[in-house]
Amino acid sequence: VADLKEGGILLFENLRKWSGEEDNDEAFAKYLASFADVFVQEGFAVCHREHASIVSIPKFLPSCAGFLVAEEVSNLSKAFRPRKPFLFILAGAKFSTKIPLVNKFLPVADNLFIAGAIANDIYKAKGLFVGDSLVDDENLDVSSLLNNEKIIIPIDVVTSHKGIVYEKKPEEISVGEKIVDAGKKTMIEIKKIVDQASFIVWNGTLGKYELGFEKATLDLAKMISESNAITIVGGGDTLTAIDKLELFEKFSFISTGGGAMLEFLAKETLPGLVALSTKENTQKTLEGEEKTWIKKFFS
């Protein structure tokens, strides 16, 4: 740091390699803070993590949000007061992590399209056989969602078994089959809703994108990009699909957050954002612990 020339940049390696980062060790945070005069939080995608460099550095430095973080908050907050009709598309896996979003936006959205692996949990709750399809390993109670008219799930699916791909109704799944994508009839029906929507939020792929089952996700990306709605999207593989089609400029806002996007939408804040606005005692005396960190990593 002392040798940096004006305009120079020092890039730290991945801080998670150091135990103090994920343990949110304040001594480690103060050590990191000792390199700077000001802290700017520009990593929205990690703001949901209570790590030292995210929530504790602001205790020791004047801190603020960067332009990207401010843009994320501004755009994602539009979902709390959306234009109508509002379509929320939630897909991917691990339904237990997405229940807070469903509960929050079901009263707000005009339609909630649930697809991907999380739709399997609804099929299962309906008493349907889902074969070897991915389901949440937690004992979820989604019974309150089964008869809600706002909720849409795929009416046909693509399955895979021993390398053979089928397209069928969810009621027709056989032993050994896995649901890997949404079907053609589903995409025809969802397009009607997309075309009528004024505001769309989308997170998560509709199939096992990483295994090449990408058709429904790509089709959805195209139809949303062609809509007249305000469109907000996020999630790793979701963005990969949009990038593959070179459609980034066709969406109103592309979030850099996956988990951070979902948690912000559910809670309207994140630990990393709270840390920027919390007034803490910045005169903490941790010099002894600080020296321990220096000795530990540079001896």
C-alpha positions in Angstrom: 0.0 0.0 0.0 2.8 2.4 0.9 4.4 1.8 -2.5 1.3 2.5 -4.5 1.6 5.4 -7.0 -1.2 7.9 -7.5 -4.1 6.2 -9.2 -2.7 2.7 -8.4 -4.8 -0.3 -7.3 -4.0 -3.0 -4.8 -6.2 -6.2 -5.3 -6.5 -8.5 -2.3 -6.9 -12.2 -2.9 -10.1 -14.0 -2.1 -10.7 -13.0 1.6 -12.6 -16.2 2.3 -9.3 -18.1 2.3 -8.7 -16.3 5.6 -10.7 -17.8 8.5 -11.4 -14.3 10.0 -13.5 -13.4 7.0 -16.4 -15.9 7.2 -16.1 -15.9 11.0 -16.8 -12.2 11.0 -13.8 -11.6 13.2 -13.7 -7.9 14.2 -10.0 -7.9 14.7 -9.5 -9.1 11.1 -12.0 -6.5 9.9 -10.0 -3.7 11.7 -6.8 -5.1 10.2 -8.3 -4.8 6.7 -9.6 -1.4 7.5 -6.1 -0.2 8.5 -5.2 -0.2 4.8 -7.8 2.4 3.9 -9.3 5.8 4.7 -12.8 5.1 3.2 -14.8 1.9 2.5 -17.1 1.7 -0.5 -19.3 -1.4 -0.7 -19.7 -2.3 -4.3 -20.2 -6.0 -4.0 -24.0 -6.3 -4.0 -23.8 -10.1 -4.7 -22.3 -10.7 -1.3 -24.2 -8.2 0.8 -26.4 -11.0 2.2 -23.3 -12.5 3.9 -22.4 -11.5 7.4 -18.6 -11.7 6.8 -15.9 -9.4 8.2 -15.2 -7.5 5.0 -19.0 -6.9 4.5 -20.5 -6.1 7.9 -17.5 -5.2 10.2 -15.2 -3.0 8.1 -17.8 -0.2 8.2 -17.4 -0.1 12.0 -13.9 1.2 11.5 -14.1 3.4 8.4 -16.3 6.1 6.9 -18.5 3.9 4.6 -20.9 4.2 1.8 -22.6 2.2 -1.0 -21.0 2.3 -4.4 -22.8 3.2 -7.7 -23.6 -0.5 -8.5 -25.1 -1.2 -5.0 -27.1 2.0 -5.1 -28.5 1.0 -8.6 -29.3 -2.5 -7.3 -31.3 -1.2 -4.4 -33.1 1.4 -6.5 -34.2 -1.0 -9.2 -35.0 -4.0 -7.0 -37.1 -1.7 -4.8 -39.5 -1.1 -7.6 -40.8 -4.6 -7.0 -42.3 -3.4 -3.7 -44.5 -0.9 -5.5 -44.9 -2.6 -9.0 -46.9 -1.6 -12.0 -49.8 -3.9 -12.7 -50.2 -6.5 -13.9 -47.2 -7.8 -12.0 -45.7 -11.3 -13.0 -43.2 -12.8 -10.6 -41.3 -15.8 -12.0 -39.5 -17.9 -9.5 -37.6 -21.0 -10.5 -34.4 -22.9 -9.7 -34.0 -25.3 -6.7 -34.3 -25.4 -2.9 -37.9 -24.3 -2.3 -37.2 -23.8 1.4 -35.0 -20.8 0.7 -37.7 -19.3 -1.6 -40.7 -19.7 0.7 -40.2 -16.2 2.2 -40.4 -14.7 -1.3 -43.5 -16.6 -2.1 -45.2 -15.4 1.1 -44.1 -11.8 0.5 -45.1 -11.4 -3.1 -48.1 -13.7 -3.4 -50.3 -10.8 -2.1 -48.6 -8.3 -4.4 -48.2 -10.1 -7.7 -51.0 -10.8 -10.1 -49.4 -14.1 -11.1 -46.6 -16.1 -9.5 -45.1 -18.6 -12.0 -43.2 -21.3 -10.1 -41.0 -23.6 -12.2 -37.8 -25.5 -12.2 -37.1 -27.9 -9.4 -39.2 -26.0 -6.9 -42.3 -26.9 -8.9 -41.5 -30.5 -8.1 -42.3 -29.8 -4.5 -45.8 -28.6 -5.4 -46.4 -31.7 -7.6 -45.3 -33.9 -4.7 -47.6 -32.0 -2.3 -50.5 -32.5 -4.8 -49.9 -36.3 -4.4 -48.2 -36.7 -7.8 -45.4 -39.2 -8.3 -42.2 -37.3 -9.3 -39.8 -40.2 -9.9 -36.2 -39.2 -9.4 -36.8 -35.5 -9.8 -35.0 -33.1 -7.5 -37.1 -32.1 -4.5 -36.3 -30.1 -1.4 -34.8 -32.3 1.3 -36.7 -30.4 4.1 -40.2 -31.4 5.1 -42.0 -28.5 3.5 -45.7 -27.7 4.0 -46.8 -26.0 0.8 -50.5 -27.0 1.2 -51.6 -23.4 1.4 -50.2 -22.8 -2.2 -52.0 -25.7 -3.9 -55.3 -24.0 -4.6 -54.2 -20.4 -4.9 -55.3 -19.1 -8.3 -52.4 -16.7 -8.6 -49.9 -19.6 -8.7 -49.0 -21.1 -12.0 -46.9 -24.3 -12.4 -45.9 -26.1 -15.6 -48.8 -28.1 -17.1 -46.3 -30.2 -19.1 -42.7 -31.1 -18.5 -39.6 -32.5 -20.2 -38.3 -35.7 -18.5 -35.1 -37.7 -18.9 -34.5 -41.4 -18.2 -31.5 -43.4 -19.3 -30.6 -40.8 -21.9 -34.1 -40.7 -23.4 -36.0 -37.5 -23.3 -39.8 -37.4 -23.1 -42.4 -34.6 -23.0 -45.5 -35.3 -20.9 -48.0 -34.2 -18.2 -46.7 -34.1 -14.6 -49.3 -36.8 -13.8 -47.6 -39.2 -16.2 -44.1 -39.4 -14.6 -42.7 -43.0 -14.5 -40.3 -44.7 -12.2 -36.7 -43.5 -12.7 -37.7 -40.4 -14.7 -36.4 -36.9 -13.7 -38.2 -33.7 -14.6 -35.6 -31.6 -16.3 -37.4 -28.7 -18.0 -40.8 -27.1 -18.7 -42.8 -28.3 -21.7 -44.0 -26.5 -24.9 -47.6 -26.1 -23.7 -46.4 -24.4 -20.6 -44.4 -21.9 -22.5 -47.4 -21.1 -24.8 -49.5 -20.4 -21.7 -46.9 -18.3 -19.9 -46.3 -16.2 -23.0 -49.9 -15.0 -22.8 -49.3 -13.7 -19.3 -45.9 -12.2 -20.2 -47.4 -10.3 -23.0 -50.0 -8.8 -20.7 -47.7 -7.9 -17.8 -46.5 -4.4 -17.1 -43.9 -5.5 -14.5 -41.9 -8.8 -14.5 -39.3 -10.1 -12.0 -37.5 -13.3 -12.9 -35.0 -15.4 -11.0 -34.0 -19.0 -11.7 -33.8 -21.3 -14.7 -36.8 -23.4 -15.7 -34.8 -26.6 -16.2 -31.5 -28.3 -15.5 -29.7 -25.7 -17.5 -26.2 -26.9 -16.4 -27.0 -30.3 -18.0 -28.1 -28.8 -21.3 -31.8 -28.6 -20.7 -32.1 -25.0 -21.6 -34.9 -24.6 -24.2 -37.6 -23.4 -21.8 -35.2 -20.9 -20.1 -34.0 -19.5 -23.5 -37.6 -19.3 -24.8 -38.6 -17.4 -21.6 -35.7 -15.0 -22.0 -36.7 -14.2 -25.5 -40.4 -13.6 -24.7 -39.6 -11.4 -21.7 -37.1 -9.4 -23.8 -39.8 -8.7 -26.3 -42.4 -7.6 -23.8 -43.3 -4.0 -23.1 -43.0 -4.6 -19.3 -40.4 -3.3 -16.9 -38.2 -6.3 -16.6 -35.8 -7.2 -13.7 -33.9 -10.5 -13.8 -31.1 -12.1 -11.7 -29.5 -15.4 -10.9 -26.3 -17.0 -12.3 -27.7 -19.4 -15.0 -30.5 -17.0 -15.8 -27.9 -14.4 -16.8 -25.9 -17.1 -18.7 -29.0 -17.7 -20.8 -29.6 -14.0 -21.5 -25.9 -13.6 -22.3 -26.0 -16.6 -24.7 -28.8 -14.9 -26.6 -27.1 -11.5 -26.4 -30.2 -9.9 -24.9 -28.7 -8.0 -22.0 -29.8 -4.6 -23.4 -33.4 -5.8 -23.9 -34.0 -6.0 -20.1 -34.8 -3.0 -17.9 -32.4 -4.2 -15.2 -30.0 -7.1 -14.7 -29.1 -7.8 -11.1 -25.6 -9.0 -10.2 -27.1 -10.8 -7.2 -28.4 -14.3 -7.0 -29.0 -15.1 -3.4 -28.5 -11.4 -2.5 -31.3 -10.4 -4.9 -33.7 -13.0 -3.5 -32.9 -12.0 0.1 -33.2 -8.3 -0.6 -36.6 -8.8 -2.2 -37.8 -10.9 0.7 -36.5 -8.6 3.5 -36.1 -5.2 1.8 -32.6 -4.9 3.2 -29.3 -6.9 3.6 -26.7 -7.2 6.3 -24.2 -5.5 4.2 -26.5 -2.5 3.6 -27.5 -2.3 7.3 -23.8 -2.1 8.2 -23.3 1.0 6.0 -26.0 2.9 7.9 -25.4 1.7 11.4 -23.5 4.1 13.7 -21.0 2.1 15.7 -18.2 3.1 18.0 -15.3 3.4 15.6 -12.7 3.9 18.4 -12.6 0.2 19.4 -9.3 -0.8 20.8 -8.4 -4.1 19.2 -4.7 -3.5 18.7 -3.7 -6.7 20.5 -6.0 -8.9 18.3 -5.0 -6.9 15.3 -1.3 -7.7 15.8 -2.3 -11.4 16.1 -3.7 -11.3 12.6 -0.6 -9.7 11.2 1.6 -12.3 12.9 -0.6 -15.1 11.8 -0.6 -14.3 8.1 2.7 -12.6 7.5 5.2 -14.4 9.8 
